[in-house]
């Protein structure tokens, strides 16, 4: 396998970077908004699940007393 010089490597990197399809500003904003909404929904879900588990365990422990 032939060694690549640093300049050739940088040329290759530039060529590959030019092939990338970058998202538009609108696509980036929509994706970011979807991430924020999903994160909030998951936080609510886990808070409710934690609350039910906390009270369920407390109920089970109180039955044993």
PDB file with one MODEL, atoms N, CA, C and O in Angstrom:
MODEL        1
ATOM      1  N   UNK A   1       0.848  -1.168   0.000  1.00  0.00           N
ATOM      2  CA  UNK A   1       0.000   0.000   0.000  1.00  0.00           C
ATOM      3  C   UNK A   1       0.897   1.236   0.000  1.00  0.00           C
ATOM      4  O   UNK A   1       1.782   1.363   0.846  1.00  0.00           O
ATOM      5  N   UNK A   2       0.670   2.141  -0.944  1.00  0.00           N
ATOM      6  CA  UNK A   2       1.508   3.327  -1.078  1.00  0.00           C
ATOM      7  C   UNK A   2       1.178   4.336   0.015  1.00  0.00           C
ATOM      8  O   UNK A   2       0.023   4.506   0.405  1.00  0.00           O
ATOM      9  N   UNK A   3       2.223   4.997   0.495  1.00  0.00           N
ATOM     10  CA  UNK A   3       2.019   6.037   1.500  1.00  0.00           C
ATOM     11  C   UNK A   3       1.472   7.294   0.837  1.00  0.00           C
ATOM     12  O   UNK A   3       1.832   7.624  -0.293  1.00  0.00           O
ATOM     13  N   UNK A   4       0.598   7.986   1.556  1.00  0.00           N
ATOM     14  CA  UNK A   4       0.010   9.229   1.060  1.00  0.00           C
ATOM     15  C   UNK A   4       0.722  10.396   1.726  1.00  0.00           C
ATOM     16  O   UNK A   4       0.926  10.398   2.940  1.00  0.00           O
ATOM     17  N   UNK A   5       1.095  11.380   0.931  1.00  0.00           N
ATOM     18  CA  UNK A   5       1.749  12.558   1.497  1.00  0.00           C
ATOM     19  C   UNK A   5       0.698  13.398   2.219  1.00  0.00           C
ATOM     20  O   UNK A   5      -0.493  13.287   1.928  1.00  0.00           O
ATOM     21  N   UNK A   6       1.135  14.239   3.161  1.00  0.00           N
ATOM     22  CA  UNK A   6       0.170  15.096   3.861  1.00  0.00           C
ATOM     23  C   UNK A   6      -0.640  15.993   2.914  1.00  0.00           C
ATOM     24  O   UNK A   6      -1.831  16.204   3.143  1.00  0.00           O
ATOM     25  N   UNK A   7      -0.018  16.518   1.865  1.00  0.00           N
ATOM     26  CA  UNK A   7      -0.751  17.387   0.933  1.00  0.00           C
ATOM     27  C   UNK A   7      -1.792  16.583   0.156  1.00  0.00           C
ATOM     28  O   UNK A   7      -2.906  17.058  -0.063  1.00  0.00           O
ATOM     29  N   UNK A   8      -1.436  15.379  -0.256  1.00  0.00           N
ATOM     30  CA  UNK A   8      -2.393  14.522  -0.965  1.00  0.00           C
ATOM     31  C   UNK A   8      -3.557  14.152  -0.052  1.00  0.00           C
ATOM     32  O   UNK A   8      -4.711  14.123  -0.477  1.00  0.00           O
ATOM     33  N   UNK A   9      -3.239  13.872   1.195  1.00  0.00           N
ATOM     34  CA  UNK A   9      -4.284  13.560   2.172  1.00  0.00           C
ATOM     35  C   UNK A   9      -5.256  14.732   2.308  1.00  0.00           C
ATOM     36  O   UNK A   9      -6.471  14.533   2.304  1.00  0.00           O
ATOM     37  N   UNK A  10      -4.725  15.957   2.431  1.00  0.00           N
ATOM     38  CA  UNK A  10      -5.590  17.133   2.551  1.00  0.00           C
ATOM     39  C   UNK A  10      -6.438  17.330   1.296  1.00  0.00           C
ATOM     40  O   UNK A  10      -7.601  17.720   1.400  1.00  0.00           O
ATOM     41  N   UNK A  11      -5.891  17.073   0.133  1.00  0.00           N
ATOM     42  CA  UNK A  11      -6.663  17.152  -1.111  1.00  0.00           C
ATOM     43  C   UNK A  11      -7.815  16.137  -1.098  1.00  0.00           C
ATOM     44  O   UNK A  11      -8.940  16.448  -1.488  1.00  0.00           O
ATOM     45  N   UNK A  12      -7.511  14.937  -0.647  1.00  0.00           N
ATOM     46  CA  UNK A  12      -8.542  13.905  -0.570  1.00  0.00           C
ATOM     47  C   UNK A  12      -9.650  14.293   0.415  1.00  0.00           C
ATOM     48  O   UNK A  12     -10.836  14.090   0.154  1.00  0.00           O
ATOM     49  N   UNK A  13      -9.237  14.845   1.535  1.00  0.00           N
ATOM     50  CA  UNK A  13     -10.217  15.287   2.526  1.00  0.00           C
ATOM     51  C   UNK A  13     -11.106  16.371   1.933  1.00  0.00           C
ATOM     52  O   UNK A  13     -12.324  16.331   2.106  1.00  0.00           O
ATOM     53  N   UNK A  14     -10.520  17.335   1.242  1.00  0.00           N
ATOM     54  CA  UNK A  14     -11.292  18.414   0.621  1.00  0.00           C
ATOM     55  C   UNK A  14     -12.267  17.852  -0.413  1.00  0.00           C
ATOM     56  O   UNK A  14     -13.422  18.274  -0.470  1.00  0.00           O
ATOM     57  N   UNK A  15     -11.809  16.907  -1.226  1.00  0.00           N
ATOM     58  CA  UNK A  15     -12.684  16.295  -2.227  1.00  0.00           C
ATOM     59  C   UNK A  15     -13.859  15.563  -1.572  1.00  0.00           C
ATOM     60  O   UNK A  15     -14.994  15.665  -2.039  1.00  0.00           O
ATOM     61  N   UNK A  16     -13.591  14.834  -0.500  1.00  0.00           N
ATOM     62  CA  UNK A  16     -14.667  14.121   0.185  1.00  0.00           C
ATOM     63  C   UNK A  16     -15.627  15.093   0.859  1.00  0.00           C
ATOM     64  O   UNK A  16     -16.835  14.857   0.871  1.00  0.00           O
ATOM     65  N   UNK A  17     -15.106  16.184   1.421  1.00  0.00           N
ATOM     66  CA  UNK A  17     -15.955  17.183   2.063  1.00  0.00           C
ATOM     67  C   UNK A  17     -16.884  17.835   1.045  1.00  0.00           C
ATOM     68  O   UNK A  17     -18.028  18.155   1.369  1.00  0.00           O
ATOM     69  N   UNK A  18     -16.411  18.034  -0.171  1.00  0.00           N
ATOM     70  CA  UNK A  18     -17.251  18.626  -1.212  1.00  0.00           C
ATOM     71  C   UNK A  18     -18.394  17.702  -1.619  1.00  0.00           C
ATOM     72  O   UNK A  18     -19.396  18.172  -2.158  1.00  0.00           O
ATOM     73  N   UNK A  19     -18.267  16.406  -1.375  1.00  0.00           N
ATOM     74  CA  UNK A  19     -19.308  15.451  -1.718  1.00  0.00           C
ATOM     75  C   UNK A  19     -20.436  15.402  -0.686  1.00  0.00           C
ATOM     76  O   UNK A  19     -21.503  14.849  -0.952  1.00  0.00           O
ATOM     77  N   UNK A  20     -20.199  15.975   0.473  1.00  0.00           N
ATOM     78  CA  UNK A  20     -21.181  15.925   1.553  1.00  0.00           C
ATOM     79  C   UNK A  20     -22.374  16.804   1.197  1.00  0.00           C
ATOM     80  O   UNK A  20     -22.211  17.923   0.710  1.00  0.00           O
ATOM     81  N   UNK A  21     -23.574  16.286   1.444  1.00  0.00           N
ATOM     82  CA  UNK A  21     -24.784  17.070   1.267  1.00  0.00           C
ATOM     83  C   UNK A  21     -25.146  17.663   2.626  1.00  0.00           C
ATOM     84  O   UNK A  21     -25.624  16.952   3.510  1.00  0.00           O
ATOM     85  N   UNK A  22     -24.923  18.939   2.788  1.00  0.00           N
ATOM     86  CA  UNK A  22     -25.163  19.595   4.065  1.00  0.00           C
ATOM     87  C   UNK A  22     -26.642  19.935   4.206  1.00  0.00           C
ATOM     88  O   UNK A  22     -27.275  20.314   3.221  1.00  0.00           O
ATOM     89  N   UNK A  23     -27.213  19.808   5.411  1.00  0.00           N
ATOM     90  CA  UNK A  23     -28.630  20.131   5.589  1.00  0.00           C
ATOM     91  C   UNK A  23     -28.858  21.644   5.491  1.00  0.00           C
ATOM     92  O   UNK A  23     -27.970  22.449   5.774  1.00  0.00           O
ATOM     93  N   UNK A  24     -30.070  21.995   5.084  1.00  0.00           N
ATOM     94  CA  UNK A  24     -30.422  23.413   5.021  1.00  0.00           C
ATOM     95  C   UNK A  24     -30.679  23.918   6.433  1.00  0.00           C
ATOM     96  O   UNK A  24     -30.793  23.136   7.378  1.00  0.00           O
ATOM     97  N   UNK A  25     -30.767  25.218   6.558  1.00  0.00           N
ATOM     98  CA  UNK A  25     -31.053  25.820   7.865  1.00  0.00           C
ATOM     99  C   UNK A  25     -32.411  25.338   8.382  1.00  0.00           C
ATOM    100  O   UNK A  25     -32.572  25.048   9.568  1.00  0.00           O
ATOM    101  N   UNK A  26     -33.386  25.257   7.468  1.00  0.00           N
ATOM    102  CA  UNK A  26     -34.734  24.814   7.853  1.00  0.00           C
ATOM    103  C   UNK A  26     -34.708  23.376   8.353  1.00  0.00           C
ATOM    104  O   UNK A  26     -35.318  23.071   9.377  1.00  0.00           O
ATOM    105  N   UNK A  27     -34.014  22.489   7.650  1.00  0.00           N
ATOM    106  CA  UNK A  27     -33.912  21.093   8.070  1.00  0.00           C
ATOM    107  C   UNK A  27     -33.250  20.979   9.446  1.00  0.00           C
ATOM    108  O   UNK A  27     -33.662  20.173  10.280  1.00  0.00           O
ATOM    109  N   UNK A  28     -32.233  21.785   9.665  1.00  0.00           N
ATOM    110  CA  UNK A  28     -31.531  21.761  10.952  1.00  0.00           C
ATOM    111  C   UNK A  28     -32.448  22.228  12.073  1.00  0.00           C
ATOM    112  O   UNK A  28     -32.461  21.638  13.154  1.00  0.00           O
ATOM    113  N   UNK A  29     -33.216  23.287  11.821  1.00  0.00           N
ATOM    114  CA  UNK A  29     -34.122  23.810  12.843  1.00  0.00           C
ATOM    115  C   UNK A  29     -35.239  22.805  13.159  1.00  0.00           C
ATOM    116  O   UNK A  29     -35.579  22.608  14.326  1.00  0.00           O
ATOM    117  N   UNK A  30     -35.803  22.177  12.138  1.00  0.00           N
ATOM    118  CA  UNK A  30     -36.864  21.190  12.362  1.00  0.00           C
ATOM    119  C   UNK A  30     -36.330  19.996  13.141  1.00  0.00           C
ATOM    120  O   UNK A  30     -36.986  19.511  14.063  1.00  0.00           O
ATOM    121  N   UNK A  31     -35.158  19.525  12.781  1.00  0.00           N
ATOM    122  CA  UNK A  31     -34.558  18.389  13.481  1.00  0.00           C
ATOM    123  C   UNK A  31     -34.261  18.743  14.937  1.00  0.00           C
ATOM    124  O   UNK A  31     -34.512  17.939  15.834  1.00  0.00           O
ATOM    125  N   UNK A  32     -33.731  19.933  15.172  1.00  0.00           N
ATOM    126  CA  UNK A  32     -33.434  20.363  16.539  1.00  0.00           C
ATOM    127  C   UNK A  32     -34.719  20.466  17.356  1.00  0.00           C
ATOM    128  O   UNK A  32     -34.743  20.072  18.522  1.00  0.00           O
ATOM    129  N   UNK A  33     -35.783  20.990  16.756  1.00  0.00           N
ATOM    130  CA  UNK A  33     -37.059  21.109  17.454  1.00  0.00           C
ATOM    131  C   UNK A  33     -37.610  19.720  17.789  1.00  0.00           C
ATOM    132  O   UNK A  33     -38.139  19.512  18.881  1.00  0.00           O
ATOM    133  N   UNK A  34     -37.492  18.782  16.870  1.00  0.00           N
ATOM    134  CA  UNK A  34     -37.953  17.415  17.133  1.00  0.00           C
ATOM    135  C   UNK A  34     -37.175  16.795  18.285  1.00  0.00           C
ATOM    136  O   UNK A  34     -37.753  16.085  19.108  1.00  0.00           O
ATOM    137  N   UNK A  35     -35.889  17.049  18.354  1.00  0.00           N
ATOM    138  CA  UNK A  35     -35.066  16.515  19.451  1.00  0.00           C
ATOM    139  C   UNK A  35     -35.512  17.103  20.784  1.00  0.00           C
ATOM    140  O   UNK A  35     -35.626  16.382  21.775  1.00  0.00           O
ATOM    141  N   UNK A  36     -35.766  18.411  20.812  1.00  0.00           N
ATOM    142  CA  UNK A  36     -36.202  19.062  22.052  1.00  0.00           C
ATOM    143  C   UNK A  36     -37.556  18.511  22.494  1.00  0.00           C
ATOM    144  O   UNK A  36     -37.744  18.203  23.671  1.00  0.00           O
ATOM    145  N   UNK A  37     -38.500  18.385  21.559  1.00  0.00           N
ATOM    146  CA  UNK A  37     -39.830  17.865  21.901  1.00  0.00           C
ATOM    147  C   UNK A  37     -39.736  16.436  22.416  1.00  0.00           C
ATOM    148  O   UNK A  37     -40.354  16.101  23.427  1.00  0.00           O
ATOM    149  N   UNK A  38     -38.973  15.596  21.734  1.00  0.00           N
ATOM    150  CA  UNK A  38     -38.826  14.209  22.155  1.00  0.00           C
ATOM    151  C   UNK A  38     -38.162  14.126  23.525  1.00  0.00           C
ATOM    152  O   UNK A  38     -38.541  13.287  24.343  1.00  0.00           O
ATOM    153  N   UNK A  39     -37.189  14.971  23.784  1.00  0.00           N
ATOM    154  CA  UNK A  39     -36.509  14.975  25.079  1.00  0.00           C
ATOM    155  C   UNK A  39     -37.474  15.351  26.198  1.00  0.00           C
ATOM    156  O   UNK A  39     -37.466  14.734  27.263  1.00  0.00           O
ATOM    157  N   UNK A  40     -38.306  16.363  25.956  1.00  0.00           N
ATOM    158  CA  UNK A  40     -39.298  16.780  26.960  1.00  0.00           C
ATOM    159  C   UNK A  40     -40.299  15.646  27.212  1.00  0.00           C
ATOM    160  O   UNK A  40     -40.624  15.342  28.360  1.00  0.00           O
ATOM    161  N   UNK A  41     -40.782  15.025  26.134  1.00  0.00           N
ATOM    162  CA  UNK A  41     -41.732  13.919  26.296  1.00  0.00           C
ATOM    163  C   UNK A  41     -41.122  12.763  27.079  1.00  0.00           C
ATOM    164  O   UNK A  41     -41.783  12.179  27.937  1.00  0.00           O
ATOM    165  N   UNK A  42     -39.876  12.432  26.792  1.00  0.00           N
ATOM    166  CA  UNK A  42     -39.218  11.347  27.521  1.00  0.00           C
ATOM    167  C   UNK A  42     -38.992  11.717  28.987  1.00  0.00           C
ATOM    168  O   UNK A  42     -39.105  10.862  29.866  1.00  0.00           O
ATOM    169  N   UNK A  43     -38.673  12.978  29.254  1.00  0.00           N
ATOM    170  CA  UNK A  43     -38.493  13.422  30.636  1.00  0.00           C
ATOM    171  C   UNK A  43     -39.804  13.295  31.404  1.00  0.00           C
ATOM    172  O   UNK A  43     -39.811  12.860  32.556  1.00  0.00           O
ATOM    173  N   UNK A  44     -40.911  13.672  30.770  1.00  0.00           N
ATOM    174  CA  UNK A  44     -42.227  13.546  31.418  1.00  0.00           C
ATOM    175  C   UNK A  44     -42.547  12.074  31.660  1.00  0.00           C
ATOM    176  O   UNK A  44     -42.995  11.703  32.744  1.00  0.00           O
ATOM    177  N   UNK A  45     -42.315  11.232  30.643  1.00  0.00           N
ATOM    178  CA  UNK A  45     -42.576   9.800  30.793  1.00  0.00           C
ATOM    179  C   UNK A  45     -41.793   9.211  31.963  1.00  0.00           C
ATOM    180  O   UNK A  45     -42.367   8.505  32.793  1.00  0.00           O
ATOM    181  N   UNK A  46     -40.495   9.490  32.042  1.00  0.00           N
ATOM    182  CA  UNK A  46     -39.682   8.916  33.109  1.00  0.00           C
ATOM    183  C   UNK A  46     -40.034   9.500  34.474  1.00  0.00           C
ATOM    184  O   UNK A  46     -39.918   8.806  35.484  1.00  0.00           O
ATOM    185  N   UNK A  47     -40.460  10.757  34.525  1.00  0.00           N
ATOM    186  CA  UNK A  47     -40.888  11.340  35.800  1.00  0.00           C
ATOM    187  C   UNK A  47     -42.153  10.643  36.299  1.00  0.00           C
ATOM    188  O   UNK A  47     -42.266  10.327  37.484  1.00  0.00           O
ATOM    189  N   UNK A  48     -43.097  10.406  35.398  1.00  0.00           N
ATOM    190  CA  UNK A  48     -44.339   9.717  35.782  1.00  0.00           C
ATOM    191  C   UNK A  48     -44.037   8.266  36.176  1.00  0.00           C
ATOM    192  O   UNK A  48     -44.556   7.777  37.180  1.00  0.00           O
ATOM    193  N   UNK A  49     -43.214   7.589  35.402  1.00  0.00           N
ATOM    194  CA  UNK A  49     -42.854   6.201  35.733  1.00  0.00           C
ATOM    195  C   UNK A  49     -42.154   6.135  37.087  1.00  0.00           C
ATOM    196  O   UNK A  49     -42.418   5.229  37.878  1.00  0.00           O
ATOM    197  N   UNK A  50     -41.275   7.077  37.356  1.00  0.00           N
ATOM    198  CA  UNK A  50     -40.565   7.118  38.638  1.00  0.00           C
ATOM    199  C   UNK A  50     -41.547   7.341  39.777  1.00  0.00           C
ATOM    200  O   UNK A  50     -41.432   6.718  40.833  1.00  0.00           O
ATOM    201  N   UNK A  51     -42.514   8.229  39.566  1.00  0.00           N
ATOM    202  CA  UNK A  51     -43.512   8.522  40.606  1.00  0.00           C
ATOM    203  C   UNK A  51     -44.314   7.263  40.931  1.00  0.00           C
ATOM    204  O   UNK A  51     -44.516   6.934  42.099  1.00  0.00           O
ATOM    205  N   UNK A  52     -44.781   6.547  39.866  1.00  0.00           N
ATOM    206  CA  UNK A  52     -45.549   5.327  40.094  1.00  0.00           C
ATOM    207  C   UNK A  52     -44.705   4.259  40.781  1.00  0.00           C
ATOM    208  O   UNK A  52     -45.191   3.581  41.687  1.00  0.00           O
ATOM    209  N   UNK A  53     -43.478   4.101  40.377  1.00  0.00           N
ATOM    210  CA  UNK A  53     -42.619   3.110  41.022  1.00  0.00           C
ATOM    211  C   UNK A  53     -42.345   3.473  42.482  1.00  0.00           C
ATOM    212  O   UNK A  53     -42.354   2.603  43.353  1.00  0.00           O
ATOM    213  N   UNK A  54     -42.107   4.737  42.742  1.00  0.00           N
ATOM    214  CA  UNK A  54     -41.865   5.184  44.116  1.00  0.00           C
ATOM    215  C   UNK A  54     -43.054   4.855  45.008  1.00  0.00           C
ATOM    216  O   UNK A  54     -42.891   4.289  46.089  1.00  0.00           O
ATOM    217  N   UNK A  55     -44.249   5.214  44.549  1.00  0.00           N
ATOM    218  CA  UNK A  55     -45.435   4.963  45.368  1.00  0.00           C
ATOM    219  C   UNK A  55     -45.799   3.475  45.410  1.00  0.00           C
ATOM    220  O   UNK A  55     -46.325   2.996  46.414  1.00  0.00           O
ATOM    221  N   UNK A  56     -45.526   2.750  44.336  1.00  0.00           N
ATOM    222  CA  UNK A  56     -45.771   1.313  44.339  1.00  0.00           C
ATOM    223  C   UNK A  56     -44.881   0.596  45.339  1.00  0.00           C
ATOM    224  O   UNK A  56     -45.350  -0.270  46.079  1.00  0.00           O
ATOM    225  N   UNK A  57     -43.625   0.941  45.369  1.00  0.00           N
ATOM    226  CA  UNK A  57     -42.693   0.327  46.329  1.00  0.00           C
ATOM    227  C   UNK A  57     -43.061   0.735  47.742  1.00  0.00           C
ATOM    228  O   UNK A  57     -43.010  -0.085  48.658  1.00  0.00           O
ATOM    229  N   UNK A  58     -43.428   1.983  47.927  1.00  0.00           N
ATOM    230  CA  UNK A  58     -43.837   2.438  49.272  1.00  0.00           C
ATOM    231  C   UNK A  58     -45.062   1.682  49.745  1.00  0.00           C
ATOM    232  O   UNK A  58     -45.156   1.333  50.922  1.00  0.00           O
ATOM    233  N   UNK A  59     -46.015   1.419  48.839  1.00  0.00           N
ATOM    234  CA  UNK A  59     -47.208   0.670  49.190  1.00  0.00           C
ATOM    235  C   UNK A  59     -46.841  -0.762  49.572  1.00  0.00           C
ATOM    236  O   UNK A  59     -47.339  -1.289  50.566  1.00  0.00           O
ATOM    237  N   UNK A  60     -45.978  -1.385  48.789  1.00  0.00           N
ATOM    238  CA  UNK A  60     -45.561  -2.762  49.091  1.00  0.00           C
ATOM    239  C   UNK A  60     -44.830  -2.829  50.425  1.00  0.00           C
ATOM    240  O   UNK A  60     -45.054  -3.754  51.206  1.00  0.00           O
ATOM    241  N   UNK A  61     -43.966  -1.870  50.692  1.00  0.00           N
ATOM    242  CA  UNK A  61     -43.223  -1.856  51.960  1.00  0.00           C
ATOM    243  C   UNK A  61     -44.177  -1.629  53.132  1.00  0.00           C
ATOM    244  O   UNK A  61     -44.016  -2.236  54.191  1.00  0.00           O
ATOM    245  N   UNK A  62     -45.166  -0.762  52.945  1.00  0.00           N
ATOM    246  CA  UNK A  62     -46.097  -0.467  54.051  1.00  0.00           C
ATOM    247  C   UNK A  62     -46.996  -1.680  54.346  1.00  0.00           C
ATOM    248  O   UNK A  62     -47.457  -1.834  55.477  1.00  0.00           O
ATOM    249  N   UNK A  63     -47.249  -2.530  53.364  1.00  0.00           N
ATOM    250  CA  UNK A  63     -48.061  -3.728  53.614  1.00  0.00           C
ATOM    251  C   UNK A  63     -47.305  -4.721  54.492  1.00  0.00           C
ATOM    252  O   UNK A  63     -47.928  -5.513  55.199  1.00  0.00           O
ATOM    253  N   UNK A  64     -45.998  -4.692  54.459  1.00  0.00           N
ATOM    254  CA  UNK A  64     -45.190  -5.618  55.241  1.00  0.00           C
ATOM    255  C   UNK A  64     -45.007  -5.205  56.687  1.00  0.00           C
ATOM    256  O   UNK A  64     -44.446  -5.967  57.474  1.00  0.00           O
ATOM    257  N   UNK A  65     -45.460  -4.033  57.054  1.00  0.00           N
ATOM    258  CA  UNK A  65     -45.262  -3.577  58.446  1.00  0.00           C
ATOM    259  C   UNK A  65     -46.329  -4.060  59.356  1.00  0.00           C
ATOM    260  O   UNK A  65     -46.303  -3.763  60.550  1.00  0.00           O
TER     261      UNK A  65
ENDMDL
END
